[in-house]
Amino acid sequence: MRIKFTMPAIQTTPTKRSARARQPVKRATNLSLSVDVLDAAKALDLNISQVCDTYLRQMVTQEQERRWRIEHADFIAAYNATIEAEGLPLDPWRTF
């Protein structure tokens, strides 16, 4: 099996906490937004803070994934080359 893309799983331990305690801590910040977009968002009654937080969270995740792929590219290439050359270690015993 070749490695195409993988990221380490984030381990979370379920705890009994209130719904409020599970929400991420937020910090006030200042943003500069285009006037026309800000006005349109307000007219649509969008929660600008939530929209910015959601989009920024997606961008951070994408950048972390990109950097992880770059950081581990050598290992993945070596692993895939080994599998190509030698096959899977337990391949003779596969039943499917």
NUMARMI-47691 format. One record per residue: residue number from 1; x, y, z of N, C-alpha, C, O, CB in turn. Coordinates in nm, 4 decimals. Atoms other than C-alpha are relative to their C-alpha. Glycine has a CB too. Layout:
BEGIN
 tidren       nx       ny       nz      cax      cay      caz       cx       cy       cz       ox       oy       oz      cbx      cby      cbz
    NUM        X        Y        Z        X        Y        Z        X        Y        Z        X        Y        Z        X        Y        Z
...
This chain:
BEGIN
 tidren       nx       ny       nz      cax      cay      caz       cx       cy       cz       ox       oy       oz      cbx      cby      cbz
      1   0.0845  -0.1163   0.0000   0.0000   0.0000   0.0000   0.0893   0.1230   0.0000   0.1724   0.1393   0.0893  -0.0963  -0.0004   0.1211
      2  -0.0788  -0.1210   0.0097   0.1521   0.3289  -0.1071  -0.0601   0.1085   0.0876  -0.1813   0.1129   0.1088   0.0094   0.0468  -0.1452
      3   0.0469  -0.1150  -0.0776   0.1299   0.6389   0.1080  -0.0239   0.1136  -0.0980   0.0663   0.1536  -0.1716   0.1032   0.0414   0.1121
      4   0.0306  -0.1147   0.0845  -0.0450   0.9180  -0.0746   0.0003   0.1269   0.0833   0.0654   0.2254   0.0483  -0.1356  -0.0182  -0.0701
      5   0.0042  -0.1152  -0.0886  -0.1207   1.1570   0.2054  -0.0531  -0.0455   0.1338  -0.1516  -0.1190   0.1411  -0.0870   0.1142  -0.0588
      6   0.0482   0.0310  -0.1334  -0.1583   1.1232   0.5756   0.0499   0.1057   0.0963   0.1550   0.1662   0.0755   0.0452  -0.1407   0.0444
      7  -0.0383  -0.0935  -0.1055  -0.1445   1.3431   0.8795  -0.0158  -0.0735   0.1313  -0.1031  -0.1594   0.1443  -0.0866   0.1319  -0.0033
      8   0.0184   0.0641  -0.1296  -0.0954   1.2380   1.2381  -0.1348   0.0371   0.0581  -0.1763   0.1528   0.0524   0.1122   0.0390   0.0964
      9   0.1310  -0.0248  -0.0594  -0.4287   1.2022   1.4109   0.0168   0.0772   0.1300   0.1091   0.0520   0.2075  -0.0755  -0.1326   0.0248
     10  -0.0006  -0.0755  -0.1246  -0.4993   1.4465   1.6873  -0.0746  -0.0830   0.1029  -0.1917  -0.1167   0.0849  -0.0648   0.1423  -0.0174
     11   0.0600   0.0812  -0.1042  -0.5649   1.2502   2.0015  -0.0823   0.0893   0.0921  -0.0320   0.1874   0.1470   0.1082  -0.0767   0.0796
     12   0.0858  -0.0728  -0.0924  -0.8572   1.3775   2.2015  -0.0577  -0.0999   0.0976  -0.0948  -0.2113   0.0605  -0.1126   0.0776  -0.0746
     13   0.0592   0.0863  -0.1005  -0.9809   1.2320   2.5228  -0.1339   0.0595   0.0394  -0.1413   0.1752   0.0807   0.0934  -0.0164   0.1237
     14   0.1311  -0.0527  -0.0344  -1.3500   1.2664   2.5841  -0.0080   0.0259   0.1503   0.0302  -0.0579   0.2320  -0.1111  -0.0973  -0.0443
     15   0.0195  -0.0354  -0.1396  -1.4271   1.4434   2.9069  -0.1411   0.0509   0.0178  -0.2055   0.0949  -0.0774   0.1028   0.1055   0.0464
     16   0.1338  -0.0503  -0.0285  -1.7480   1.5381   3.0732   0.0112   0.1463   0.0397   0.0372   0.1801   0.1552  -0.0694  -0.0834   0.1121
     17  -0.0020  -0.1434  -0.0225  -1.7553   1.9136   3.0358  -0.1245   0.0600  -0.0627  -0.1870   0.0000  -0.1501   0.1287   0.0646  -0.0582
     18   0.1172  -0.0661   0.0554  -2.0305   2.1536   2.9619   0.0281   0.0425  -0.1436   0.1437   0.0504  -0.1853  -0.0403   0.1218   0.0860
     19  -0.0147  -0.0428   0.1397  -2.0929   2.2658   2.6040   0.0792   0.1295  -0.0078   0.1547   0.1502  -0.1028  -0.1380   0.0182  -0.0665
     20  -0.0717  -0.1272  -0.0001  -1.9577   2.6080   2.6929   0.1505  -0.0211   0.0177   0.2305   0.0524  -0.0402  -0.0537   0.0910   0.1107
     21  -0.1414   0.0254  -0.0248  -1.6271   2.4623   2.8145   0.0695  -0.0550  -0.1246   0.1913  -0.0416  -0.1368   0.0163  -0.0973   0.1165
     22  -0.0598   0.0566   0.1209  -1.5712   2.2895   2.4767   0.0259   0.1043  -0.1074   0.0992   0.0770  -0.2024  -0.0889  -0.1078  -0.0554
     23  -0.0199  -0.1033   0.1002  -1.5824   2.6134   2.2812   0.1424   0.0544   0.0112   0.1944   0.0708   0.1216  -0.1042   0.1136   0.0163
     24  -0.1359  -0.0528  -0.0055  -1.2411   2.7487   2.1833   0.0026   0.1384   0.0640  -0.0920   0.2163   0.0522   0.0605   0.0057  -0.1401
     25  -0.0187  -0.1316  -0.0606  -1.1108   3.0465   2.3746   0.0221   0.0995  -0.1123   0.0943   0.0709  -0.2078   0.1199   0.0009   0.1014
     26  -0.0122  -0.1011   0.1046  -1.1370   3.3617   2.1685   0.0703   0.1229   0.0556   0.0628   0.1527   0.1748  -0.1387   0.0378  -0.0567
     27  -0.0702  -0.1219  -0.0360  -0.9281   3.6770   2.1708  -0.0421   0.1093  -0.0978  -0.0508   0.0857  -0.2183   0.1550  -0.0210  -0.0012
     28   0.0390  -0.1123   0.0859  -1.0344   4.0154   2.0384   0.1198   0.0421  -0.0851   0.2339   0.0415  -0.0389  -0.0522   0.1203   0.0851
     29  -0.1044  -0.0462   0.0907  -0.8387   4.1401   1.7374  -0.0601   0.1007  -0.0967  -0.1822   0.1107  -0.1094   0.0647  -0.1189  -0.0766
     30   0.0460  -0.0977   0.0982  -0.8606   4.4110   1.4763   0.0296  -0.0518  -0.1398   0.1373  -0.1057  -0.1654   0.0672   0.1379   0.0227
     31  -0.0162   0.0395   0.1392  -0.9099   4.3359   1.1079  -0.0321   0.1186  -0.0886  -0.1155   0.2024  -0.0542  -0.0901  -0.1211  -0.0350
     32   0.0336  -0.1003   0.1008  -0.9098   4.5613   0.8056  -0.0671  -0.0731  -0.1149  -0.0058  -0.1574  -0.1804   0.1274   0.0796  -0.0486
     33   0.0771   0.0656   0.1048  -1.1803   4.4553   0.5617  -0.0456   0.1034  -0.1020  -0.0592   0.2218  -0.0711  -0.1214  -0.0752   0.0596
     34   0.0506  -0.0890   0.1044  -1.2995   4.6011   0.2346  -0.1382   0.0496   0.0403  -0.2211  -0.0273   0.0890  -0.0052  -0.0723  -0.1382
     35   0.1245  -0.0630  -0.0423  -1.5861   4.8415   0.2968  -0.1204  -0.0640  -0.0679  -0.2216  -0.0910  -0.0032   0.0036   0.1494  -0.0298
     36   0.1148   0.0560   0.0715  -1.8106   4.6974   0.0275  -0.0352  -0.1405   0.0492  -0.1531  -0.1737   0.0619   0.0285  -0.0034  -0.1498
     37   0.0245   0.1358  -0.0482  -1.7705   4.3397   0.1522  -0.0564   0.0041   0.1421  -0.1488  -0.0703   0.1747   0.1303  -0.0838  -0.0042
     38   0.0490  -0.0128  -0.1370  -1.8207   4.4424   0.5141  -0.1450   0.0465   0.0020  -0.2269  -0.0070   0.0767   0.0875   0.0973   0.0793
     39   0.1381  -0.0487   0.0068  -2.1352   4.6366   0.4278  -0.0955  -0.1092  -0.0494  -0.2055  -0.1243   0.0038  -0.0086   0.1227  -0.0921
     40   0.0837   0.1077   0.0524  -2.2728   4.3446   0.2254  -0.0204  -0.1085   0.1053  -0.1306  -0.1616   0.1191   0.0626  -0.0600  -0.1268
     41   0.0109   0.1020  -0.1048  -2.1992   4.1009   0.5094  -0.0950   0.0458   0.1104  -0.1752  -0.0333   0.1600   0.1388  -0.0316   0.0592
     42   0.0909  -0.0530  -0.1022  -2.3768   4.3247   0.7599  -0.1437   0.0010  -0.0509  -0.2366  -0.0294   0.0239   0.0423   0.1422   0.0417
     43   0.1345  -0.0024   0.0574  -2.6731   4.3630   0.5240  -0.0604  -0.1404  -0.0030  -0.1819  -0.1564   0.0079   0.0033   0.0593  -0.1419
     44   0.0463   0.1390   0.0007  -2.6948   3.9827   0.5056  -0.0078  -0.0584   0.1406  -0.0423  -0.1752   0.1583   0.0920  -0.0853  -0.0858
     45   0.0036   0.0400  -0.1407  -2.6743   3.9652   0.8852   0.0927  -0.1193   0.0273   0.0578  -0.2109   0.1018  -0.1437  -0.0349   0.0411
     46  -0.0991   0.1047  -0.0223  -2.3635   3.7443   0.8725   0.0805   0.0305   0.1255   0.1075   0.1465   0.1563   0.0934  -0.0139  -0.1218
     47  -0.0863  -0.0148  -0.1159  -2.1592   3.6861   1.1850   0.1431   0.0060  -0.0528   0.2035  -0.0970  -0.0827  -0.0197  -0.1179   0.1037
     48  -0.1296  -0.0225   0.0628  -1.8333   3.8353   1.0583   0.1112  -0.0701   0.0773   0.2020  -0.1271   0.0168   0.0291   0.1498  -0.0100
     49  -0.1004   0.0663  -0.0819  -1.6277   3.7022   1.3481   0.0006  -0.1498  -0.0255   0.1070  -0.2101  -0.0397  -0.0247   0.0281   0.1478
     50   0.0108   0.1439   0.0232  -1.7541   3.3489   1.2935   0.0482  -0.0373  -0.1400   0.1178  -0.1373  -0.1576  -0.1444  -0.0462   0.0197
     51  -0.0425   0.0271   0.1380  -1.7003   3.3644   0.9169   0.1523   0.0088  -0.0106   0.2159  -0.0779  -0.0705  -0.0670   0.0998  -0.0988
     52  -0.1462  -0.0155   0.0037  -1.3443   3.4929   0.9604   0.0682  -0.1144   0.0735   0.1677  -0.1682   0.0251   0.0419   0.1347   0.0617
     53  -0.0591   0.1083  -0.0788  -1.2691   3.2325   1.2292  -0.0050  -0.1314  -0.0766   0.0935  -0.2051  -0.0795  -0.0724  -0.0144   0.1346
     54   0.0156   0.1246   0.0743  -1.4030   2.9464   1.0164   0.0953  -0.0055  -0.1191   0.1616  -0.1067  -0.1419  -0.1444  -0.0157  -0.0476
     55  -0.0874  -0.0022   0.1174  -1.2139   3.0520   0.7046   0.1466  -0.0066   0.0406   0.2248  -0.0782  -0.0219  -0.0256   0.1257  -0.0834
     56  -0.1383   0.0016  -0.0458  -0.8909   3.1175   0.8949   0.0380  -0.1386   0.0512   0.1505  -0.1838   0.0295   0.0215   0.1051   0.1096
     57  -0.0248   0.1359  -0.0485  -0.9206   2.7751   1.0623   0.0269  -0.0940  -0.1188   0.1165  -0.1782  -0.1120  -0.1211  -0.0513   0.0842
     58  -0.0205   0.0817   0.1193  -0.9500   2.6137   0.7163   0.1369   0.0288  -0.0626   0.2079  -0.0633  -0.1030  -0.1123   0.0257  -0.1027
     59  -0.1280  -0.0383   0.0583  -0.6491   2.8071   0.5877   0.1168  -0.0523   0.0835   0.2167  -0.0977   0.0277   0.0088   0.1519  -0.0131
     60  -0.1048   0.0505  -0.0885  -0.4387   2.7098   0.8912   0.0153  -0.1505  -0.0191   0.1273  -0.2009  -0.0272  -0.0319   0.0331   0.1480
     61  -0.0049   0.1451   0.0204  -0.5293   2.3428   0.8445   0.0659  -0.0344  -0.1332   0.1493  -0.1247  -0.1394  -0.1414  -0.0598   0.0057
     62  -0.0591   0.0252   0.1314  -0.4404   2.3531   0.4749   0.1502   0.0258   0.0014   0.2270  -0.0509  -0.0567  -0.0672   0.0872  -0.1063
     63  -0.1430  -0.0327  -0.0055  -0.1053   2.5190   0.5477   0.0755  -0.1025   0.0835   0.1873  -0.1401   0.0483   0.0211   0.1412   0.0577
     64  -0.0642   0.1040  -0.0809  -0.0244   2.2669   0.8216   0.0159  -0.1285  -0.0803   0.1204  -0.1932  -0.0739  -0.0813  -0.0271   0.1280
     65  -0.0074   0.1196   0.0841  -0.1041   1.9814   0.5815   0.1076   0.0152  -0.1063   0.1845  -0.0778  -0.1308  -0.1356  -0.0280  -0.0660
     66  -0.1011  -0.0252   0.1045   0.1106   2.1376   0.3082   0.1406  -0.0126   0.0578   0.2277  -0.0760  -0.0017  -0.0195   0.1407  -0.0625
     67  -0.1324   0.0059  -0.0626   0.4050   2.1800   0.5449   0.0336  -0.1419   0.0454   0.1490  -0.1839   0.0366   0.0069   0.0961   0.1194
     68  -0.0237   0.1379  -0.0419   0.3628   1.8261   0.6805   0.0439  -0.0843  -0.1185   0.1377  -0.1634  -0.1075  -0.1261  -0.0600   0.0643
     69  -0.0362   0.0749   0.1202   0.3746   1.6835   0.3265   0.1431   0.0314  -0.0433   0.2173  -0.0587  -0.0825  -0.0976   0.0315  -0.1139
     70  -0.1364  -0.0390   0.0371   0.6929   1.8806   0.2528   0.1002  -0.0603   0.0983   0.2031  -0.1140   0.0573   0.0140   0.1546  -0.0036
     71  -0.0904   0.0493  -0.1039   0.8539   1.7798   0.5831   0.0208  -0.1516  -0.0091   0.1301  -0.2009   0.0191  -0.0544   0.0365   0.1378
     72  -0.0073   0.1463   0.0024   0.7793   1.4091   0.5328   0.0123  -0.0579  -0.1410  -0.0005  -0.1790  -0.1589  -0.1220  -0.0576   0.0667
     73  -0.0062   0.0456   0.1394   0.8220   1.3889   0.1536   0.1090  -0.1041  -0.0216   0.0875  -0.2010  -0.0943   0.0234   0.1181  -0.0926
     74  -0.1092   0.0954   0.0187   1.1563   1.2073   0.1746  -0.0380  -0.1382   0.0526  -0.0143  -0.2391  -0.0138   0.1270   0.0499   0.0701
     75   0.0403   0.1281  -0.0572   1.0193   0.9367   0.4030  -0.1058  -0.0676  -0.0871  -0.0969  -0.1874  -0.1143  -0.0533   0.0195   0.1428
     76   0.1080   0.0572   0.0808   0.7070   0.8872   0.1921   0.0552  -0.0540  -0.1319   0.0156  -0.1617  -0.1764  -0.1097   0.1057  -0.0270
     77  -0.0601   0.0472   0.1257   0.9132   0.8603  -0.1276   0.0802  -0.1278   0.0244   0.0722  -0.2218  -0.0547   0.0910   0.1096  -0.0620
     78  -0.0791   0.1201  -0.0308   1.1494   0.6082   0.0362  -0.0898  -0.1183   0.0299  -0.0626  -0.2298  -0.0148   0.0933   0.0256   0.1187
     79   0.0939   0.1073  -0.0326   0.8597   0.4051   0.1732  -0.0661  -0.0545  -0.1269  -0.0733  -0.1757  -0.1475  -0.1074   0.0505   0.0986
     80   0.0646   0.0421   0.1242   0.6815   0.3993  -0.1618   0.0974  -0.0751  -0.0908   0.0580  -0.1714  -0.1566  -0.0572   0.1213  -0.0737
     81  -0.1007   0.0692   0.0811   1.0062   0.2976  -0.3384   0.0245  -0.1406   0.0550   0.0399  -0.2357  -0.0216   0.1325   0.0805  -0.0031
     82  -0.0191   0.1312  -0.0616   1.0533   0.0131  -0.0893  -0.1164  -0.0924  -0.0333  -0.0960  -0.2092  -0.0664   0.0152   0.0135   0.1523
     83   0.1181   0.0810   0.0313   0.6977  -0.1086  -0.1452   0.0005  -0.0404  -0.1474  -0.0356  -0.1533  -0.1807  -0.1294   0.0774   0.0337
     84  -0.0075   0.0323   0.1432   0.7461  -0.0907  -0.5234   0.1022  -0.1103  -0.0248   0.0782  -0.2015  -0.1039   0.0365   0.1255  -0.0824
     85  -0.1075   0.0955   0.0228   1.0701  -0.2879  -0.5028  -0.0262  -0.1353   0.0670  -0.0007  -0.2402   0.0079   0.1306   0.0573   0.0502
     86   0.0110   0.1230  -0.0782   0.9819  -0.5432  -0.2341  -0.1431  -0.0483   0.0200  -0.1643  -0.1622   0.0616   0.0634   0.0201   0.1329
     87   0.1391   0.0340  -0.0259   0.6027  -0.5420  -0.2166  -0.0335   0.0179   0.1479   0.0518   0.0555   0.2283  -0.0289  -0.1438  -0.0440
     88   0.0419  -0.0116  -0.1398   0.4040  -0.5396   0.1045   0.0572  -0.1154   0.0817   0.0657  -0.2277   0.0319  -0.1543   0.0025   0.0110
     89  -0.0639   0.1035  -0.0799   0.5645  -0.7326   0.3909  -0.0848  -0.1264   0.0179  -0.0295  -0.2363   0.0157   0.0341   0.0556   0.1340
     90   0.0858   0.1161  -0.0249   0.2667  -0.9640   0.4505  -0.0829  -0.0385  -0.1223  -0.1830  -0.1092  -0.1104  -0.0923   0.0281   0.1170
     91   0.0745   0.0230   0.1229   0.1509  -0.9791   0.0889  -0.0251  -0.1482  -0.0308  -0.1335  -0.1814  -0.0788   0.0733   0.0625  -0.1142
     92   0.0250   0.1416   0.0314   0.1957  -1.3587   0.0522  -0.1165  -0.0597   0.0775  -0.1749  -0.1587   0.0335   0.1237  -0.0807   0.0278
     93   0.1060   0.0557  -0.0842  -0.0616  -1.4168   0.3272  -0.1329   0.0725  -0.0151  -0.2277   0.0443   0.0582   0.0423   0.0037   0.1441
     94   0.1260  -0.0711   0.0222  -0.3280  -1.1809   0.1960  -0.1042  -0.0953  -0.0569  -0.0735  -0.1812  -0.1396   0.0208   0.1201  -0.0951
     95   0.1086   0.0847   0.0503  -0.6641  -1.3443   0.1344  -0.0979   0.0781  -0.0871  -0.2026   0.0259  -0.1253  -0.0746  -0.0639   0.1162
     96   0.0885  -0.0821   0.0829  -0.8176  -1.0626  -0.0661   0.0758   0.0631  -0.1133   0.0175   0.1358  -0.1937  -0.0676   0.1075   0.0829
